[in-house]
Amino acid sequence: MNNLNSQHSDSPINSEIDFAFDKQHIWHPYTSMSQAAKVTGVHSADGCELTLSDGQVVIDGTSSWWACIHGYNRPEIINAMQHQLTTLSHVMFGGITHAPAINLCKRLVDMTSPNLTKVFLADSGSIAVEVAMKMAMQYWQGKNQPLKQQLLTVKRGYHGDTFAAMSVCDPDNGMHTMFGNAVTEQLFAPAPQSDFNQALVDGDTDTLEAILKANHQHIAAIIIEPIMQAAGGMHFYSADYLVALRALCDKYQVLLILDEIATGFGRIGKLFAYEYANIQADILCLGKALTGGYISLAATICSDEVAQGISDSPAGVFMHGPTFMGNPLACAAADASLAILQTGKWQQQVSDIESQMTLELAEAIQYQHVRDVRVLGSVGVIEMESAINTGALQQAFIQLGVWIRPFGNVIYITPPYTISSVQLTKLTTAMKTIAADITQEQSSADTFSNG
């Protein structure tokens, strides 16, 4: 029998990291257990810095997958969580309510567009998407159109790793290929081609409209990441595309789901990305930065119209209810995080980050194997011409004193809004150093292969 009391008795906080155990028994995201990737131990975090298990301090360039927007160890959020922990850390949400959930939902209704009035609290971004998809289908059941069950989306999108969410991720480079018929078949249009801050390219929505015209009787909703396709290569597209998309949804009687899990709460310069297009979603998905990155929580918010349709469906109720829905501890953290946002300081912080990254990353476009350099809000991207070695580059970045996790062919940063100009320069300098090293290595390889 396991002796749980003695396993970690040598220290109240297990600060010694057992890398051998980790390698043998702990599965990290998108890794193999037979060929475990190298992991980096972290002991603590404060502000915009991570203290590694060997004592080295690195600047966090990713905000822990874009979530920790206020930095680590933020007293307002820590205090709110500590207070909540001593009063009510969790209680079922079925038939029960509490102040942390009510306070949070008041802020969310106040912050989002006027038509979004009904808040469903869930555990994670993927579940928020699942909830949105179910909302759309139940809405049409309530409108006596039960055949409207398919989703339409665009290529290069990412909406989560659970099965329904997978079905609307990119069909070519997403997870569809390995799960076959187990994943529901959805409809896909080409990714937006119109660049950010540019007018809509002629024909950019033609295929999308053709699909709607032919299939709208079966389409419940269109789902899309507004303005930025994040995991699809940190691609920024025109707000005019969203304007056209909203009009097409209205024309063909299809709901619009906006997935703002990555873009919401100021990340790309507006509080929500849909503000660039001045449109309203029928259903909005939020997550990641909702709690400031301190604990998992997500929200799916819909209009009165959608809520009424769901209530008129044969079930009469919305058919979803996670065990940890409306968790008071997470709601308290989110309420504190949104209170920080509502002071308005993030706007100047993100604007300053955008200006500095634009200036400091610009020279990288001159590197031979760099395809593009782009910045929007607090997202800075150097896109290489070909795929890069994520594992090797993570370690190279650590040697430069930063934590940056590239993917595909992009080196990007999404730093906390509280980052200093000195820290940000260290991040952008590291990005350019690695991009230059890749250029040199590839140029050497090209010379050798042609020699």
N, C-alpha and C positions, 0 to 999 in steps of 0.2 A: 504494500500500500504506500502511495506517495505521502511523504511527510511534508505537508505544505508549510508548516511552521518553521522548518529548519532549512528550507532551500535557499533562503536569502537572509539568513540570520546574521551574517557577518557585517551587514550595514543596513540601516533603515532605508537608505536609498542605494539601489544597486548601481553604483557609478562605474564599476568595472564591466566593460563590454566583452562578452564571451563571443568573439568572432567565429570560433570553431563551431560552437553550438548554432549560431546564426546561419552559418553556411550549410550545416547539415539539416536543419529543421525548420527554418523560417523562410517563407516564400515572399519575396519582394515583388513589386509590380512589374509585369512584363519581363520576367526572368525565367531561366531554366533551373531546375533543381539538380540536374545532372552536371551542368556546367555553370555553377553559380557565379554571377557577376560580382566583382569587387564592390563592397559597400563601405561607406565612410561612417564612422562612429561619431555621434554628436552628444556632448555632455550637457550643454545648456545653450540658451539663446537670450539675447537682450538687444533691444533696439533693432538694428539692421544687421546684427552680427551673430554668427554661430560659433560657439567654442567647441572644437572637435575633441574627441576623446584623448588625443595626444597633446592637447593643450594649445594647438594652433587656433587662431581666430581668423575666420573668413567672413567676407561680406556676402550676405544673401542676395543674389540677383534674381531670385524666382518668387520671393514671397511665399515659399512653400506651396508651389503649384498655384500661384497667383492669388492666394487667399489671405495672407497675413498683411493686409494693406496698411495697418497702423504700426507695424513693427512688433517685436516680441516684448513680452513682459510689460505691456501697457497697463498702468495702474487702474485706470477706469474700468477696464474689462476684468482684470484680475479681482478687483474689489467686488464687482458685481457678482462674479462667479463664487467667490468665497462666501459672501453673504447668502447667496441662494443655496449653496451647499449645506449650510447649517440650518436652513429652514425647510426647504422642499426640493430635493435634488431630482426626484422623479415621481410621477403619479400617472396612472393611465388617463388618457384624454377622452375615452368613451364615457359620456355622461358626467364628466368633471371638467371644470375650467379653473384657471388661476391667473393671477395678475401678470406674471411674466409673459404669458402668451398674449393676453389682451393688450398689454403695453406695446409689445413688438408688432402685433398686427395693426394697431392704430398707426404706428410709424410707417409701416409698409403701405397701407392704404393712402396715407398722406403723401408719401414720397413718389408713388407711381402715378400713371396717368389716371384721369378722373373716372374713366369707365371701369377700372379694375377695383372691385369692391369686396370680393370674396376670397379669403386666404385659406389655403390648405397647407399645413406644416408637415414636412416629411423629414427623412433622415439624411439624404444625400442628393447630389445633383442628378444622378441617373434616375433615382426614384421620382424626383420632381418631373422629369421628362415622361416617365411611365404614367404618372398621375395625369399629366396634361393630355397624353394620348387617350387615356381612358375617359377623361372628361369630354373630349371631342366626340368620341364614339357614343357615349351615353347621351350627349346633347342631341345628336341626330335621332337617337331612338325616341327621345321625348318629342321630337318634331315629326314623328311618324315616317322617318326615312332611315330605317335600320340597315339598309344596304351601304350606307356611307361609312365604311370601316377602314379604308386605305388611307395612308399618309403620302403626301407628295413633298419632296424636298429637293435639294440641290447637291450635286457632287462636291467632294472635298469637305463635307460637313462632319462634325463629331458631336454626339449627344449623349454618350455614356456607354457603359460596358454591360449593362443588363440586357436581357433578350429583346424587349421591345425597343429600347434605346439603340441597341446594335442595328436594328432593322432600318433605321433612318440615318446611320452613319455611312460614310463614303462606300459605295458598293464595290469599288475596285481595290482600294487599299485599306478598307476597314476589315471588320471581323467576319463579314458575310461568307467569304470563300471557304473558311474551314468548318462552318457549322451547317452549310447547305440548307436543306429544306426545313431544318428546325427553326430557322429565322424567317419570320413573316416577310413575304415579298411586298415591297413598297414601290413607289414610282419615283423616278429620278430625272431631273432636268440638269443641263450643264451648269457648272459653277458660274457665278457672276463674272463677267469679263470687264465690266466698267470699273475703272479705278476710282479710289476714294478722291473726293474733291473734283471729280470730273462728271460731266453730263452722261446720261445713259447712252451707251453705245447702241447704235441702230441694230435691232434684231436680238438684243441681249435676252429679252424675255419671250421671244417668239416660240421656242420649243416648250417653255413652261406653259404658255397659253394654249398651245396645241394639245398638250397633255390634259389640261383642265377642260378644254372644250370636248375632248373625246371621253373623258372619264369622270367628270364632276359628279355624276350620279352616285359614284362609289367612293369619292374622296371626302373624308371627314375634315381634314385640315392640312395646311402647309406648315411645316416646321422649319425654322432657319435660325442661324446665329446672325444677329443683326450687325452689319458693318465689318466685323472681324470674324473670319473663319480661323479659329485658334489652332487646334490640332491639325487642321488642314494646311498648315504652313504659315500661320500668322499672316494671312492674306486679308488686306483691307479693300473693301469694295464700295461703290458709289451709294450714297443715300438715296439717289433717284431710283435705284433698283428696288429699294424697300417701298418707296412711294408707289411704283408701278405694281409691286407685288400686292400691296394692300388693296389697290383698285381692282386687281384681278380676283382676289378673294371675294370682294363684294360682288363683282360681276357674276361670278360662277357659284355663289353661295357656298363658300368654303371658309372654315375658320382659320385664323392666323395665329400660330403659336410662335412666340419669340423666345428663344433660348438665350437668356442673358446670364447664364451661370458663370461664364468667363468674363463677359464684358460689363456686367452690372456693378454698381457702386463706384463709379468714377474711373475705372481702369483705363478707358480710352478717351478721356477728356470731357465726357458728359456723364451725368449721374447714371443715366441709362443710354445705351447706344441708340435706341429707337428715337431719342430726342434729335439726333442729327437729321432724321427724315420727317420729324413732326407727325408721326403716325401713332396709332394705338393698336395694341395687340388685343385679341379676344382672350388669349391665355398667355401668361408670362411665367417663365421658369427662372428662379433665382437660387443661388447656392454659393459655394466657395467663400467669397468675402463677406457673406451675410453676417457671420459671427466675428469678423475680423481674422478668421483663420484659427480661432482658439478651440473650437469644438464643432463637430459635424452637425449641420442643420441646413435645410433647404425649404423653399416655399414655392407653391404654384398658385398664382393669383388669376382669377377669372372675372368676367363681367357679370352683371345681374342677368343678362340675357342667357349666358351659358349656364349659370346656376339654375335658372328657372327651367331650362330645357332638361337638365339632368334630373331635377325634381319631378318633372312630368314624365320621365322615362318609366318603363314597366317596373323597374326595381323600386322607384320612388325615392331612393337615396343614392348617394354616391358610393360606389362599391370599392372602397379602399380604406384601410385603417391600420397603419404601422403601430407596432407595440410602443415604440418610443416617439410617436407623434406628439408634437407640442411639448417635448421635454423641457421642464422648467429651467434647468441649468443652462441648456443651449439657448433658450429664449432670453434668459437674463444676459448672456454674453452678447447675443445679437442686438438686444435693445441698447446695451452700452456702446457697441460698435456703431450703430446707426446714430446714436446721440453725438458721437464724435464727428461723424460725417455731416450732421446737420448744423454744426458750427460753421461750416463752409470753408474751413482752412484747406481741405483737400483740393479745392479748385486751384488755388495758387500753387500748392505743392506739385500737383500734376502738371500744371502749365510750366513751372520752372524745370521739372524733369524733362518734359518734352523739348523745351528750348535747348537745354544743355545736351541732351542726347543727339538732337538734330545737328548741332554744331560739332560735337566730338566724334560722331560716327561717320560724318560725311566723307572723310578721306578714304574710307574703306572701299568705296565704289571704284576707286582707281586700281585696286588689287586685281590681278589678272583673272583669278578664278572666282571672283565675287560676282554674282548675278544681279543682286539688288541690295540696296540699303534703304530701310524705311522706318519711320517713327510715327506713332500716333498715341497721344496721351502719354501714359507711362509704359508703353510697349516699344522696345527698340529691337530691330531685327537686322542681322546681316545674313542674307541668303546666298549660299554657295552654289556652284554649278552642279555639284554632285553630292551624293550622300556622304555623311561624315560618321566617324566612329565615336558614338556617344560615350561609351565606357572609358575609352582612352582620353577623350577630351575633358571629361569630368575631373580626372586625376591631374591633368595638365592645368586646369583652371585652379585647382586647390593649391598647386605649387605657386600660382600667381596671387594667392591670397583671397580668392573669391569662390563662391559656389554658384556655378552656372551649369544648367543641364540642357544641352542642345538636343535636337531630335531631327530625324530626316536629314535635310540639307540646310537647316537653319540654326544659327547661333542667335539666341534672343535673350533679353532680360525683361522682367516685369517686377521691378524693385518695389519695396514698401514706399508709400507716399512720404514717409518721414525721413528718407535717406538724405544724408548731407551731400553737398556738392563735391566734397573731397572723396567720399565713398563712391559716389556715382562715377567720378572720373576714373577711379580704380577699376570699376566694372567695365566701362567703355574701353579703357586702355587694354584690359585683358581680352576683350572681344576682338579688338583689332590685332593684338599680338597673335592670337590663335588663328585668325583669318589669314594673316600674313604667313604664318608657319605652314598652314594648309596649302596656300598658294605656292610657296617655295617647294614643298614636298611634291606637289602635283607637277610643277614645272620641271623638277628634277626627273620625275618618273617619265614625263613626256620626252625629255631629252634623251633619257636612257633607251626608251622604246624606239626612238627614231634614229638612234646612233648607229 
